Amino acid sequence: MEQIAIALTGATAVWLSQDAREGWRKWACIFGLCGQPFWFYSAWMAGQWGIFALCFLYTYSWARGFRNNWMRSNVMCTPNGVHSRNATGYHRLCIQLVAQMMPSYKPSGKPPQSGAPPKLLDRVRERIRRLGYAKRTEQSYAHWIKRFILHHDKRHPAEMGRAEVEAFLTSLAVERNVAAATQNLALSAILFLYREVLETPLPWLEDVVRAKKPARLPTVLTRQEVQALLAALDDKLGLMVRLLYGTGMRLMECVRLRVKDVDFGRNEILVRDGKGGKDRVTVLPKGLVRPLRLHIAQVKVLHATDLAAGLGAVWLPDALAVKYPNAATAWGWQYVFPARNISTDPRGGVRRRHHVDEKLLQRGVRAAAAAAGIVKPATPHTLRHSFATHLLEGGYDIRTVQELLGHADVSTTMIYTHVLNKGGRGVVSPLDGLSP
């Protein structure tokens, strides 16, 4: 197909280099069609121009996508020049064709530059990564910025202001009936867009009112309910749930746990890059030392199998893979709870074994709670609340609990003190004082 197009383009170039009237007559005579009436030569000329148009579209820059995908060729003739690994006479003919069709054409030896600015959401992602925000924050902000734009019929945010922002938040509260925390998340994403990406100095940004978040008490399981929940889980999920309850780790802190951060000698776990990017130390329950050792031994066998297959590398934060090229395959950097299958990194496109999907643990806890007959809304984070509450019930200092949980302010930990008094703040109901 490509050779045919090259031949037709070359023939058309030769035809265009001559006088138009003599050209189509001469080409017609080559095919034994001399002495034909004028209308025949006109049709012949129109056909030649049609062939030229097809060849021109085939080689022109904005059609190169179809051409490269279909023909897998590295030949490209554009108004910015011809770019190929192998220069041929066809390239020079192509330049002549484009020059005749576009008088202002000036060949260039540089590849064509798109010149198109990055899309708005791409700019948002680049800025978030530049500031070192979490991946979940990137996904949430991009989602709410996209919804904000779609809500206003794809208008550019630079053309909108306070009225559009408040209209969007009002629609979330009235029409979608979302929680106050969701409204504040959407507002944070929009404010980030205007402040960090568009860099728009708008005074109304400071006046936008956030939704008032109601004070909620955490759901806490009793010790008996925790035992029933653990009894309804299988070995692997049961080990993760025991670790959540026994250490007070968050869901993502548990699934992202690395082998090097488990210290069996000191009976402690080093939680890396927790909420707010902070590290902390928490307790490793003595009852989990043996089962966790056995589990890590099985993971080491799986890692050896991956290495033998040419895999075995994990994702490393903060470009450590560049600074330490062999760290990605080192045993200490492997996940304690790896995924069952190899997956492809959505950012880098590298195939490797990631950590276990957190949704698997969330579904497992819900199913176990239902099987144990627990009517409370039990989630993996409920076990963190239960960890803190049961420590306070056991008489541990609230500052100690604060450090184990990684709270920046002790007032956040104070919310668990509501269970220290039996009943409603230790008050005896007057009904209980009545004689039977």
ABEGO torsion letter per residue (X at the ends): XAAAAAAAAAAAAAAAABBAAAAAAAAAAAAGABGBBAAAAAAAAAAAAAAAAAAAAAABAAAAAAAAAAAGBABBBBAAEBBBABBBAAAAAAAAAAAAABAABBBBABBBBAGBBBBAAAAAAAAAAAAGBBAAAAAAAAAAAAAAAAAAGGBBAAABBAAAAAAAAAAAAAAAGBBAAAAAAAAAAAAAAAAAAAGBBBAAAAABBBBBBBBBBBBBBBAAAAAAAAAABBAAAAAAAAAAAAAGBBAAAAAABBAAABBAAAGBBBBBGBBGGBBBBBBBBAAAAAAAAAAAAAAAAAAAAAAAAGBGBBBBBGGAAAABAAAAABAAABBABBBABBBBBAAAGBBBBBBBBAAAAAAAAAAAAAAAGBABBBBAAAAAAAAAAAAAAAGBBAAAAAAAAGBABAAAAAAAAAAABBEBGGBBBAAAABBX
